[in-house]
Amino acid sequence: MERFTFSDTRVRAGLDKLILLQVDVTANSSADQALLKRFGLFGPPGIIFFGAGGGEIAGTRVIGYQDADKFLHSLAAATAPAT
């Protein structure tokens, strides 16, 4: 996703409004496995959105590859004001 999705200028503009934290778990170390387990992920790519209060925004996880257009929809859903 870094190469094709996150390099898209529209995606970059949307992500500029957020605090980003990226974890590389490709080494598959015991610490990587523990982190994946903690968040209920099986491996990359997995994106979890958190609100200002620190809790996960329900229903907004991105699991697996998304192209820029699809990710923009996911990003809009995750950053939409709560109703």
Number of C-alpha atoms within 10 A of each C-alpha: 15 8 7 11 19 17 12 16 11 14 16 14 11 14 15 10 9 11 7 8 7 6 8 10 16 10 9 12 10 10 11 16 16 13 15 17 12 9 10 10 16 11 17 15 15 15 15 16 19 17 11 7 7 8 9 14 17 11 11 17 16 15 14 11 15 16 12 19 13 11 17 19 11 17 18 12 14 20 17 8 7 7 3
